[in-house]
Amino acid sequence: MSSRSTYSDEFKSDAVNLVISSGRSPGSVAPELGISVTALKRWVQLHREGETRANGQPDDPAEPAKYKALEARPREVERENDFLKKCRRSSPKNNGRNPLTACSGE
């Protein structure tokens, strides 16, 4: 059998609110509540992660740059496709040349 305790969501929420509102560390609050410091730290961390996601802030500060790069990629692919379409139209027979170099002026 497991000696692991389970706590209600309400208890967890109250414990987290006590840590946040009092400005005290989980290490000083946990003994008063009769719970492990590790559990309380985990609850506080999960609460803060939930707030971050709820506020619409990215989880990782590098994400805005990643999103800009991902947004630019379809435009880049579209330009490449347009270029290749023009090459195909202007050179229906490439006389054994590489089709990718047929438009490059070689």
N, C-alpha and C positions, 0 to 999 in steps of 0.2 A: 504494500500500500504506500501511497505517496503522502509525505507530510507537508506537501505544498498547500498553502492556504489560497483560497480564492476570495476575491473581494468584489463587492458590487460596483457597478459603474458609478453609482452615486458616491460611494465612499472614495473611489479613486479620484473623481472630480473634485470632491471636497478637499482631499489631501493636496492635490495639485494647486487648487485655488489658495490654500493656506500657504504653500511655499511661495507662490507668485505674489500674493497680496502682502505677505509679511516681509518679503525680501530676504528671508532666511534661507539657508542652504538646506537641501534635502537631508543632509547628514544631521542637522540639528532638529528637524521636524520629525523624521522617521521614528526615533525612539519614543517620542511623546505619543505617537499614534500606535506604537506596537507593531510596526512593520519594518521590513528590511530597507536599508538605504538604497540598495541596488534596485529594488522594485519601484521605490518612489522616484528615483532618478529616471528610470525608464518611462514611467508615467508622465513625468514633466517633459521629457524629450518628445514623446509621442504627441503630447498636447501642443507643444511649440511647433512641431512639424505640421500638425493639422492646421494650426493658425496660419502658417506660411502658405500652405496650399490654398486655404480658404480666401486669403487676401489676394490671390492671383499672382503672387510673387514667384519667380522661378526658383526651383530647388538649388540650382547651380548658377553662380554668377556668370559663367561662360555661356550660358544658354542663349542670351540675346544674339551673340555673335554667331552661334551655330544656326539659329533660325534665319538670320540674314543670309548666310551662305546657302541654306536650303532653299530660300526664296529665290535666290539668284540662279540656281542651277537650272530650273525649267526654262528660263529665258535664254540661258547659254545653249542648252540643247536645241531650242527652237531656232536660234541663229545658225547653229551647225546644220540642222536639217534643211533650212532655207538655202544655205550655201550649196549643199549637196544636190538639192532639187534643181538649182540653177545650172549646176555642172552637168547634170544628166540631160537637161533640155538643150543646152548649148552644144553638147557633144554626144550625139546619139550613138556613134561608133567611135570607140577610143583606139581603134587600130592596134590592139594588143598592149596598149599602155595601161599602166596602173590607173584605175578609175579615180583614185584619191588624188593623184597628181595631174590628172588630165585637165583640171581647171586652174592649176597653179601657174600656168603660163609656160610650161616646159614644152 
